[in-house]
C-alpha cells in the first residue's frame, strides 16, 4: 500500500508534454520550426540555420525560397534577447545574397534593424545588424531610407565600439552610404568626420582602409574639407603617410590629400608646416609605383588651380615630376607627364621644366608603346612649346621631330591633336619649320585631316597652315592629294573646324596653281555658300574666299565685278561675264567645250609669253575673329651661353644657305609642275595683243607723267577697238557682227582680246586694264550693268607740273568711248553718265 501511494505521488501532471529531442537533416523542417512559440526551439533552429547559411550562397538562396526570411524578420523584434540575437545573426548572413537583399527591401525591415543599433543591445546584435545594413546599403533606395531614418547617426555612434567586427561593418556601411552626395553633407552634420579620422589609429588594416576610403568620398565636398582642416586632419594624414608601417595604405591617404589639395587653403596650410616639401620628397623617393602614380595625380589635380600651381612651382614640384618620368612603371610615367602638362600651362613652369632637363625624358616617352604615356607626354610638350621658342629648339636638337610626326598617325585621337599642336608651335621658328618640312610633315598631316574627331581636324588644319607657306610645300600638298580632305573640312558642322580649314586655305591658295586646283574641286562654290549663310560665315572663310579670288582673277571679276589696282592681269585671264553668287564658276576648259552660240563671248587674255611663276609671300594674319596666327619670320631666341651663341650663328648661316637653295630650285620645280598639270585645253596665243603690249611699252611707258600715260593709253585702246563713238550712236556701232564672225572663224566662244577690232565698254575697259598692268600704270576695272565697264585711275590735279606741291590723288574715270582720254571725277555727273549711258 505504501509503495502504491508513493508511485502515484511521483506521476507527472497530465497536461505536461514530456520533452522531445528532435533531430532533423532537412532545412525545410528547421525553417518550419521558426513558427514554434517556444523560445528554446527558436534558439536551436536559428543556430542550425546560421551554420547552414554560412556555408555557401546556394544555401542562402535555398533558405530564401523556403520562407526563412519572413519568419526571421518577425523574431528580430522578439522580447527574448537570445531569440533576437540568433535571428539577426541568421538574417545578417543571409543579407549578403542579392536576392535576399531584394526581399528585405520589400519587407520594410530597416526601421527594426536600425533599432537594433541601440546601446542596450549586445555586441553580436550590433555586429550582424550592421552587417545587414551594410549589405542593404548597396542599393540607392536603401541608402536614402537609412538616411531618412537617422541611421547614419546610429552608425557613427558605433564607430567607437570596442569590437573590431562591429567597427568594420559600420565603416563598410558608412562607406556605401557616402556614395550618395546627400550622405556626404549629413555626415558633417552628425560630426562623423572626427570618428573616421580616429580610425586611422586602428590596429586593423581593413578598418583603416575602409576609413580612408570613406574620407576620400567625404573630401569630395568642399565644406567637409574645411571641417577636416579644423580637425587637424591634414596633419594626421601627413603623419599617416610618413609612417612606413602603413605603407600599403599610403595610396588611399594620398587620394584623401589629393582631394584636400584642391583648396588653396589646404595647400597653404601644408606648405606653412613644411608638409608639402615632405610630400614631394616622399613621392620622389617611394619605390611603390601606385604611390608614385597617385602622388603625381594629386599634384595634377591641385595644379589645375592657378594659385595652387604657383605654390607647387615655389616648392619645385616640377623637379619631383621629372624624377617620376624616369620610373619603370608606365602608369607613373603617364601620370607624371600629365601633371607636367598641367603645370606647363604657366610660363614660369615652362622655363623651369626646361632648366631641370624635363624635355629630354618627355621626348623619350613619345616612343612609348603605351598610348596613355604617349598622349600625356605629347600634351606636356604641346604646353611647353607654347610661346617658348627655346623649348621648341631643344626638341629639334634632341631629335624630337620624327617621333612627333609619327604620332600624327596614332590610333589615339588626343595624341594626334597634341602632336599637331607641338609641330605648329615649333613652326614659328623658320629654321625649325624648314627642318620639319624636310622630314615629311606635310604628308603626315593629311592622315589626321581624315579624322572624325573635330579637335584633331582643327589642330591638323592649323598645323598644315603653319607648314604650307611656300611654293614647294604647296606643290607637295597638291601632289599628295591633301586638298580634297582640307576642302571637305570646310563643310564641317563644327565652327572651329571650318575656321581652321579656312585659315589653311588662306595660306595654301597663295598661288594661282593651288587656287585653280581648289576651284576645280569645288572650293570656290563651298566658300561662296558659307559666306551666304548667316550662321556659318566668319572672317576666316571670308579671308579664304578673298585669297582664292586674289589668285583667280577671272573668278574674282565674274563674281565681284571689280579688279583692284593690285589685281594684275596676266596671261590666262578670261572674262566669262557676270555670274550669280549661287552659280558655278566654270574653268576655261569647261567653257571651251560649249558649242558656238549667240551668247556673250568669253574674252581671253593670252599673249603667248611664258607665264611668270608665283612669288612666295609671307602668310598673312587675319586681324580678327580668332587667335590663329602663322608667322613666317625668324623668331629671336634668347642666348643662355657662349655655346648657344655659336649655335645660333650656325643656324643663321644654315638659314641663308637654305633660302639660296630654295630660290635656285623654285623656278625649275614650278615649271616642271606646270608641265605636269597642264590643262588639256591649249588656249590660242594672241599675237595681236603681244603687238599691243610691245607698242605701249615702247611708246606710252616712257611718257613723263602718269596723266599723259593715262590719256595716251585710252586713245590707243579706242583706236584698236574701232575708234570713238558719238554719244547716242552706240546702238549703231555694230560690234556684234564682228564678234559673231570671230566665233565662226575660231569655232569657239572663246575669243582672244587682241582679235577684237570693234569693241564697246567692256571690251575696251578690259584691254585698258591689261595694257596698263603691263606698263605698271595703276588702274582698276569695274563692271557695270548692260555691258558697261570702266577704269578708274588716281591722279593729282597738278600732275601736269611735277614741280608744284602734290596733294592727295583723286579717282578719275577714263573715257574710252566718246572722247578717248577724257577724265571725269568718279562722283561727277559726267562720270555717272558715262557709267550708265
QUIHU-V611142 format. One record per pair of residues at least 24 apart in sequence whose ideal C-beta (glycine too) atoms are under 8 Angstrom apart, sorted by the first residue. I is the first residue (numbers start at 1). J is the second residue. D is the distance in Angstrom with one decimal. If there is no record, write none. Layout:
# QUIHU-V611142
i-><I,I>
j-><J,J>
d-><D,D>
This chain:
# QUIHU-V611142
i-><27,27,27,27,27,28,31,31,31,31,31,34,34,34,34,35,39,39,39,39,42,42,42,42,42,42,43,43,43,46,46,46,46,46,46,46,47,49,50,50,50,50,53,53,53,54,57,60,60,60,60,60,61,61,61,63,64,64,64,64,64,68,69,69,69,69,69,70,73,73,73,76,76,76,76,76,77,77,81,84,84,85,85,85,88,88,88,88,88,88,89,89,91,91,92,92,92,92,92,92,93,93,95,95,95,95,96,96,101,101,101,101,101,104,104,105,105,105,105,110,110,110,110,110,110,111,114,114,114,114,114,117,117,117,117,117,118,119,123,123,123,126,126,126,126,127,127,127,127,130,130,130,130,130,130,131,133,133,134,134,134,134,134,137,137,137,138,140,143,143,143,143,143,144,144,146,146,147,147,147,147,147,152,152,152,152,152,152,153,156,156,156,156,156,159,159,159,159,159,160,160,164,164,164,167,167,167,167,168,168,168,168,171,171,171,171,171,171,172,174,175,175,175,175,178,178,178,179,181,184,184,184,184,184,185,185,187,187,188,188,188,188,188,193,193,193,193,193,193,194,197,197,197,197,200,200,200,205,205,205,208,208,209,209,212,212,212,212,212,213,215,216,216,216,216,219,219,219,220,222,225,225,225,225,225,226,226,228,229,229,229,229,233,234,234,234,234,234,235,235,238,238,238,238,241,241,242,242,247,247,250,250,250,251,251,251,251,254,254,254,254,255,255,257,258,258,258,258,258,259,261,261,261,261,262,262,262,262,262,264,264,264,264,267,267,267,267,267,268,271,271,271,276,276,276,277,280,280,280,280,281,283,283,284,284,284,284,289,289,289,289,289,290,292,292,292,292,292,292,293,293,293,293,294,295,295,296,296,296,296,296,296,296,297,297,297,299,299,300,300,300,300,303,303,303,304,306,309,309,309,309,309,310,310,312,313,313,313,313,313,316,317,318,318,318,318,318,318,319,321,322,322,322,322,322,325,325,325,325,326,330,330,330,330,331,333,333,333,333,333,333,334,334,334,334,334,335,336,337,337,337,337,337,337,337,338,338,338,340,341,341,341,341,341,344,344,344,344,345,347,347,350,350,350,350,350,350,351,353,354,354,354,354,354,358,359,359,359,359,359,359,360,363,363,363,363,363,366,366,366,366,366,367,371,371,371,371,374,374,374,374,375,375,375,375,378,378,378,378,378,378,379,379,381,381,382,382,382,382,385,385,385,386,389,389,389,389,389,390,390,390,392,392,392,392,392,393,393,393,395,395,396,396,396,396,401,401,401,401,402,405,405,405,405,405,406,408,408,408,408,408,408,409,409,409,413,413,413,413,414,416,416,416,416,416,416,417,417,417,417,417,417,417,420,420,420,420,420,420,420,421,421,423,423,423,424,424,424,424,427,427,427,427,428,428,428,429,429,429,430,430,430,430,430,431,431,431,431,431,433,433,434,434,436,437,437,437,441,442,442,442,442,442,442,442,443,443,443,445,446,446,446,446,446,449,449,449,449,450,454,454,454,454,457,457,457,457,457,457,458,458,458,458,458,459,461,461,461,461,461,461,461,462,462,462,462,464,464,464,465,465,465,465,465,465,465,465,465,466,468,468,468,469,469,469,469,469,469,469,470,470,471,471,471,471,471,471,471,472,472,472,472,474,474,474,474,474,475,475,475,475,477,477,478,478,478,483,483,483,483,483,483,484,487,487,487,487,487,490,490,490,490,490,490,491,495,495,498,498,498,498,498,499,499,499,499,499,499,500,500,502,502,502,502,502,502,503,503,503,503,503,503,503,505,505,505,506,506,506,506,506,506,506,507,507,509,509,509,509,510,510,510,510,510,510,511,511,512,512,512,512,513,513,513,513,514,515,515,515,515,516,516,517,518,519,519,519,519,519,520,523,524,524,524,524,524,525,525,528,528,528,529,532,532,538,539,539,539,539,540,540,540,540,543,543,547,551,554,554,555,557,557,558,559,561,561,561,562,562,562,562,563,563,563,563,564,565,565,565,565,567,568,569,569,569,569,569,570,570,570,570,571,571,571,571,571,571,572,572,572,572,573,573,573,574,574,574,574,574,575,575,575,575,576,577,578,587,588,588,588,588,589,589,589,591,591,592,592,592,592,594,596,596,596,596,596,597,598,599,601,601,601,601,601,601,602,602,602,603,603,603,603,603,603,604,604,604,604,604,604,604,605,605,605,605,605,605,606,606,606,606,606,606,607,607,607,607,607,608,608,608,608,609,611,613,613,613,613,614,616,683,683,684,684,685,686,686,686,686,687,688,688,688,689,689,689,689,690,691,692,692,692,692,692,693,693,696,696,696,697,697,700,701,701,704,705,705,705,706,706,706,706,707,707,707,707,709,709,710,710,710,710,710,710,710,710,711,711,712,713,713,713,713,713,714,714,714,714,714,714,714,715,715,716,717,717,717,717,717,717,718,718,718,718,718,719,720,720,721,721,721,721,721,721,721,721,721,722,722,722,724,724,724,724,725,725,725,726,727,727,730,730,733,733,734,735,735,735,760,760,761,761,761,761,761,761,762,762,762,764,764,764,765,765,765,765,768,768,779,784,784,785,788,788,790,790,790,790,791,792,793,795>
j-><52,59,62,63,66,66,63,66,67,68,71,68,71,72,75,71,78,80,82,83,75,78,80,83,86,87,82,83,86,72,75,83,86,87,89,90,86,90,86,89,90,93,90,93,94,93,97,93,94,96,97,100,97,99,100,94,94,97,99,100,103,94,94,100,103,104,107,107,107,109,112,109,112,113,116,129,112,115,122,116,125,122,124,125,113,116,125,128,129,132,124,128,128,132,127,128,129,131,132,135,128,131,131,132,135,136,131,135,135,136,138,139,142,132,136,136,139,141,142,136,142,145,146,149,151,149,146,149,150,151,154,151,154,155,157,158,154,157,161,163,166,158,161,163,166,163,165,166,169,155,158,166,169,170,173,169,169,173,169,170,172,173,176,173,176,177,176,180,176,177,179,180,183,180,182,173,177,177,180,182,183,186,177,183,186,187,190,192,190,187,190,191,192,195,192,195,196,198,199,195,198,202,204,207,199,202,204,207,204,206,207,210,196,199,207,210,211,214,210,214,210,213,214,217,214,217,218,217,221,217,218,220,221,224,221,223,218,224,218,221,223,224,227,218,224,227,228,231,233,231,228,231,233,236,236,237,240,246,248,249,246,249,249,252,249,252,253,255,256,252,256,252,255,256,259,256,259,260,259,263,259,260,262,263,266,263,265,260,260,265,266,269,260,260,266,269,270,275,273,275,270,275,278,279,279,282,278,282,288,291,286,288,291,288,290,291,294,291,294,295,298,294,298,298,294,297,298,301,302,301,298,301,302,308,301,302,304,305,308,305,307,308,311,302,307,308,311,312,311,311,314,315,311,312,315,315,315,316,317,320,320,320,324,319,320,323,324,327,328,329,331,332,331,324,327,329,332,335,336,329,331,332,335,335,320,324,321,324,332,335,336,338,339,335,338,339,339,343,335,338,339,342,339,342,343,342,346,342,343,345,346,349,346,348,343,343,346,348,349,352,352,343,343,349,352,353,356,358,356,358,353,356,357,358,361,358,361,362,365,361,368,370,372,373,372,365,368,370,373,376,377,370,372,373,375,376,376,376,362,365,373,376,377,379,380,376,379,380,380,376,379,380,382,383,380,383,384,386,383,387,388,383,384,386,387,388,391,388,384,384,388,390,391,394,384,384,391,394,395,398,400,398,395,398,399,400,403,400,403,404,406,407,403,410,411,412,415,407,410,412,415,412,414,415,418,404,407,415,418,419,422,414,418,418,422,418,421,422,425,422,425,426,425,428,429,635,636,637,637,638,640,425,426,428,429,432,429,432,637,422,426,426,432,435,436,426,435,436,439,439,436,439,440,441,444,444,441,444,445,447,448,460,444,447,448,451,453,455,456,455,448,451,453,456,459,460,448,453,455,456,458,459,460,445,448,456,459,460,462,463,459,463,463,466,467,459,462,463,466,463,466,467,630,466,631,635,634,635,637,632,633,634,635,655,634,651,654,655,658,466,467,655,658,467,467,472,473,467,467,468,473,476,477,480,482,476,480,482,482,477,480,481,482,485,482,485,486,489,485,492,494,496,497,489,492,494,497,500,501,494,496,497,499,500,500,486,489,497,500,501,503,504,500,503,504,628,504,507,508,500,503,504,506,507,508,619,628,630,630,504,507,508,507,510,616,618,619,630,632,616,662,511,613,614,616,666,669,670,662,665,666,669,508,510,511,513,514,513,669,670,673,508,514,513,514,517,508,514,517,518,521,523,521,518,521,522,523,526,523,526,527,530,541,544,526,536,538,530,536,538,540,541,538,540,541,625,626,628,540,628,527,538,540,541,543,544,540,543,544,622,626,628,630,544,547,548,540,543,544,547,619,620,622,619,630,544,547,548,551,547,551,614,616,617,619,551,614,551,552,572,614,614,673,674,677,551,547,548,551,552,552,587,677,548,548,552,555,585,587,587,548,548,549,552,555,585,584,585,559,581,582,582,581,582,625,622,624,625,626,622,625,626,628,620,622,620,614,585,588,585,781,783,585,585,782,783,784,780,781,782,783,769,780,781,782,780,778,779,780,794,781,773,605,769,770,773,781,605,611,612,773,605,606,607,608,609,611,605,606,611,683,604,605,770,602,603,604,605,750,602,603,762,766,602,602,783,679,679,681,683,750,679,680,681,749,750,681,748,749,750,749,743,744,747,748,749,749,740,749,739,742,743,749,750,751,749,750,751,751,752,753,756,763,766,683,684,686,750,751,752,753,686,689,752,753,766,770,683,684,685,686,689,752,685,686,689,690,693,685,686,687,690,690,674,666,667,670,671,670,666,750,752,746,752,752,752,753,754,755,754,752,754,755,752,753,754,770,754,754,716,720,754,767,771,771,774,771,774,775,774,775,775,775,776,802,799,800,802,777,793,795,799,795,799,800,823,775,777,777,779,793,795,812,814,821,823,821,823,821,768,771,772,775,777,768,814,815,816,820,821,822,820,821,771,764,767,768,771,816,820,764,816,817,820,821,820,757,767,756,757,758,759,760,763,764,767,816,757,758,759,817,818,819,820,760,817,818,818,818,837,760,817,758,760,758,759,760,763,787,817,787,788,789,790,816,817,787,788,789,789,816,817,789,790,791,816,814,816,814,835,836,836,835,836,814,816,834,835,816,826,823,823>
d-><6.0,7.6,6.3,6.6,6.3,5.5,6.8,4.5,6.3,4.9,6.8,6.8,3.9,6.9,7.1,6.6,7.9,4.9,7.1,5.5,6.3,7.8,7.9,5.0,7.4,7.4,5.4,6.0,5.6,7.7,7.5,7.3,3.4,5.4,7.0,5.3,6.1,4.9,6.9,5.2,4.9,6.4,6.0,4.5,5.6,5.6,5.7,7.0,5.2,7.2,4.3,6.3,6.1,6.1,7.9,6.3,6.9,7.0,5.8,5.3,6.3,7.2,6.4,6.2,5.3,7.0,7.4,7.3,5.8,5.4,7.4,7.7,5.7,7.3,6.7,8.0,5.5,7.9,7.1,7.6,6.6,6.4,5.4,5.2,7.9,6.2,5.6,4.8,5.5,7.2,6.4,4.7,7.0,5.8,7.4,3.1,6.9,4.0,4.9,7.8,7.5,7.7,6.7,4.4,3.9,6.6,7.6,5.4,5.7,5.7,6.9,6.8,8.0,7.4,6.0,7.0,6.6,6.7,6.2,7.0,7.0,5.3,6.2,6.0,7.2,6.0,7.2,5.4,7.5,4.7,5.8,7.6,4.2,7.0,7.5,6.3,7.7,7.8,7.5,4.9,6.4,6.2,6.5,7.3,4.8,6.6,4.9,5.0,6.2,7.1,6.7,6.2,3.8,5.0,5.8,4.8,7.8,4.9,5.2,7.9,4.5,4.0,6.6,5.1,3.8,5.5,6.1,6.9,7.1,5.4,7.2,5.0,6.8,7.2,7.5,8.0,6.5,6.8,7.6,6.3,5.8,6.0,6.3,6.4,5.5,6.5,5.9,7.1,4.4,7.4,5.4,7.3,4.4,6.0,7.8,4.1,7.1,7.6,6.7,6.5,7.9,7.7,5.2,6.5,7.3,7.4,7.9,5.6,7.3,6.1,5.6,6.8,7.8,6.7,6.0,4.0,5.8,6.4,5.8,5.5,5.6,5.4,4.7,7.1,5.7,4.0,6.3,6.7,7.5,6.4,5.9,6.6,4.6,6.4,6.6,7.6,6.2,7.5,7.9,7.4,6.2,5.5,5.7,6.3,6.5,5.5,6.1,6.2,7.3,5.4,7.6,6.2,5.4,5.8,6.2,7.8,5.4,7.9,7.0,6.5,7.0,5.6,5.8,6.2,6.2,3.7,5.8,7.7,6.2,6.1,4.7,6.7,4.9,5.4,6.6,5.6,3.7,5.7,6.0,6.9,6.7,5.3,7.7,5.6,6.5,7.6,7.5,6.6,7.6,6.6,6.2,6.3,7.8,6.0,6.2,6.0,5.9,7.1,7.0,7.3,7.1,4.6,6.8,6.9,7.2,6.3,6.8,7.1,6.9,8.0,7.8,7.3,5.2,7.8,5.0,5.7,5.3,6.6,4.4,5.9,5.7,6.1,7.6,6.0,6.9,6.3,3.5,5.4,7.2,7.9,6.0,6.9,3.8,6.9,6.0,5.9,7.9,6.8,7.5,6.4,4.8,5.9,7.8,6.2,8.0,5.2,5.2,8.0,7.0,5.8,8.0,6.9,7.3,7.9,5.5,5.8,6.1,7.7,6.0,4.5,7.8,5.7,7.0,8.0,4.8,4.7,7.0,6.6,7.8,3.7,6.3,5.2,7.9,5.5,5.9,7.0,4.5,7.7,7.7,7.0,4.9,4.9,4.6,7.8,7.9,7.6,6.3,5.6,6.7,3.7,4.5,7.2,4.8,5.2,7.7,7.3,4.7,7.7,7.0,5.4,3.8,5.2,6.6,4.8,5.2,6.0,7.2,7.4,5.8,7.6,5.7,7.0,7.5,7.8,6.7,7.0,7.1,5.6,5.5,6.9,7.6,6.8,6.0,5.8,5.2,5.1,5.9,6.6,5.3,7.7,7.1,5.3,7.2,4.3,6.7,7.2,4.2,6.9,6.8,6.2,6.7,4.2,7.2,5.3,7.7,5.9,7.1,7.5,4.9,7.7,7.7,6.8,4.1,4.7,7.6,4.7,7.6,8.0,6.4,6.2,6.7,3.6,4.4,7.3,5.0,4.3,7.1,7.6,4.6,6.3,4.2,4.0,7.5,5.3,5.9,3.7,4.9,7.9,5.5,7.0,7.8,7.1,5.4,7.3,7.8,5.1,6.6,7.3,6.1,7.1,7.4,6.9,5.3,6.5,7.9,6.6,6.4,5.2,6.3,6.7,7.8,5.8,6.4,5.3,7.3,4.2,6.7,7.0,3.9,6.6,7.9,6.4,5.4,7.5,7.2,4.7,7.0,6.3,6.6,6.9,5.3,5.4,5.1,4.5,6.6,7.3,5.9,5.4,3.6,5.3,6.5,7.4,4.7,7.4,4.9,4.8,4.2,4.9,6.9,5.6,3.8,6.1,5.9,6.5,5.6,4.7,7.8,5.4,5.8,5.9,7.8,5.9,4.2,7.3,5.8,6.0,6.6,6.7,6.3,7.3,6.6,6.7,5.0,6.2,7.8,7.7,6.8,5.5,5.6,6.3,7.5,6.0,6.5,5.6,4.8,7.9,8.0,4.5,6.3,6.2,5.5,7.6,6.8,5.1,7.8,6.3,4.3,7.1,5.1,7.6,4.8,6.6,7.8,4.9,7.5,7.4,7.8,7.4,4.9,4.9,7.9,4.4,7.9,7.0,6.3,7.4,3.9,5.1,7.3,4.3,5.4,7.5,5.3,7.4,7.7,7.3,5.6,4.5,4.8,7.4,3.7,5.9,7.3,7.8,5.6,5.5,7.0,4.9,7.6,6.8,6.9,4.3,7.4,6.4,7.1,5.1,6.3,5.4,7.7,7.2,6.5,7.8,5.4,6.9,5.8,7.7,5.8,5.5,5.8,6.3,5.3,5.0,5.5,7.0,7.0,7.1,5.1,7.8,7.5,7.9,6.0,7.1,4.7,6.4,7.1,4.1,6.1,6.7,5.4,7.1,4.4,6.8,5.2,5.6,6.9,7.6,4.8,7.3,7.7,7.7,4.9,5.3,7.9,4.4,7.8,6.7,6.0,7.2,3.8,4.9,7.2,4.6,5.0,6.8,7.2,5.8,4.9,7.9,7.5,7.6,5.1,4.2,7.3,4.5,7.6,7.3,7.3,5.4,5.1,7.4,5.8,5.2,5.5,7.5,7.9,7.6,4.6,6.5,5.4,5.0,7.1,6.4,7.7,6.7,5.6,5.6,7.4,6.2,6.8,7.7,7.2,6.7,5.9,7.1,6.3,7.7,5.1,7.8,6.7,7.7,5.4,6.5,7.7,7.4,6.3,5.8,7.4,7.5,5.8,6.3,6.0,7.8,6.0,6.8,5.4,7.0,5.1,6.7,7.2,4.9,6.9,6.8,7.5,8.0,6.2,7.7,7.1,7.1,6.7,7.1,7.5,6.5,5.8,4.4,7.6,7.5,5.9,7.2,7.9,6.8,7.7,7.3,3.8,4.4,6.8,4.1,5.2,7.5,7.3,7.2,7.9,5.0,7.8,4.2,6.9,6.9,7.3,5.1,5.1,4.8,7.7,6.8,7.1,5.0,6.3,7.2,5.0,4.9,5.8,6.8,6.8,7.5,7.9,6.2,7.6,6.1,3.5,4.9,6.8,7.8,5.9,7.1,6.8,7.4,6.8,7.6,7.6,5.3,3.7,4.8,6.4,7.6,7.9,6.0,7.1,5.9,6.4,6.8,7.0,6.5,6.6,5.9,7.9,7.4,6.0,5.7,5.8,7.6,7.5,5.7,7.3,7.8,6.1,7.4,5.5,5.9,5.2,3.6,7.6,6.3,6.3,6.5,7.5,7.7,4.9,7.9,7.7,8.0,7.8,4.7,7.0,7.0,6.0,6.8,6.7,3.7,8.0,6.8,7.0,5.4,7.1,6.6,6.2,4.2,8.0,5.8,4.5,6.6,5.8,7.9,7.9,4.7,5.9,5.9,5.1,5.2,8.0,7.7,6.3,7.0,7.9,6.3,4.9,5.6,7.5,6.5,5.2,7.3,6.4,6.4,7.4,7.7,4.3,7.7,5.4,6.4,4.7,6.8,7.0,6.8,4.5,7.4,5.8,5.0,7.6,6.2,7.7,7.3,6.2,6.5,7.1,5.2,6.5,4.1,6.7,6.3,4.8,6.3,8.0,5.9,5.6,5.3,7.0,6.4,6.6,5.9,6.4,7.4,7.3,5.7,7.6,6.3,5.5,7.1,4.8,5.6,4.6,7.1,6.0,8.0,5.2,7.3,6.9,6.2,5.7,7.7,7.2,5.3,6.6,5.1,6.6,7.5,7.0,7.8,5.7,7.7,5.4,4.9,6.9,6.0,5.2,7.5,6.2,6.8,5.8,5.2,4.5,6.2,2.8,6.5,6.9,6.2,7.0,7.6,7.0,5.6,4.2,7.2,7.4,7.5,7.0,7.8,7.5,5.8,7.9,3.8,6.7,4.1,7.0,7.0,7.3,3.0,6.1,6.6,6.0,3.4,7.4,7.5,7.4,7.7,6.5,6.4,7.5,6.1,6.6,5.0,5.0,6.9,5.6,6.8,5.9,6.3,4.2,7.5,7.8,5.5,6.6,6.8,7.0,7.6,6.3,6.0,5.5,4.2,6.3,7.9,7.2,5.3,6.8,7.7,5.2,6.9,7.8,6.1,7.7,7.1,3.8,7.5,7.3,6.4,6.1,6.2,7.8,6.6,6.7,5.0,6.8,5.5,4.8,4.4,8.0,4.7,4.9,7.5,5.3,5.1,4.8,6.9,5.7,7.4,6.6,5.5,7.4,3.6,7.9,7.7,7.0,7.1,6.8,7.0,6.7,3.9,8.0,5.9,4.9,6.7,7.7,6.3,4.0,6.4,6.9,6.2,6.7,5.6,7.8,5.4,6.4,6.9,5.2,7.2,6.7,7.4,7.1,6.7,7.4,6.0,5.6,7.6,6.2,7.3,6.1,4.8,5.0,6.8,7.3,6.4,5.3,6.9,4.0,7.9,4.1,7.0,3.8,5.5,5.3,6.5,6.8,6.1,7.4,5.3,7.5,7.9,6.0,7.2,7.1,7.7,6.6,6.1,7.4,6.2,7.8,7.1>
